[in-house]
């Protein structure tokens, strides 16, 4: 069993050297306390600072020095797409007004499937489709800040 208290951040050079890999959905990546099983079958206990979601591709270091790689799990998402920036801005505003977790790409938004939100987006003239994908919602502007309040 690996106990993890340390985050190393996203590192492309050490990802191949990871001793274990865990695959987490977006909700699991937001938790600081978890009991996990790696793809190699090792139990891993996370004891991380709360309020800082794990990043896909992030490395963690166990108390015994082992490296653990975080991968994203594919999960059901609704994909909303439009052809113009005004419609896109309206959709962003209305989803933000409802405090919905959203992954933002150019003229495309991904949310967890929700028939009420999907209907609202369709009324705004966005096209909705569904697929399995790694969902990485925006963490919020205040979490990007480097200074404390």
ABEGO torsion letter per residue (X at the ends): XBBBABBAEBBAAAAAABABBBBBBAAAAABABBBBBBAAGBBBBBBBBBGBBBBBGBBBBBAAGBBBBBBBBBBBBBBBBBABAAAAAAAAAAAAAAGBBBBBBBGBBBBBBBAAAAAAAAAAGBBBBBBBBBBBBBAEAAAABABBX
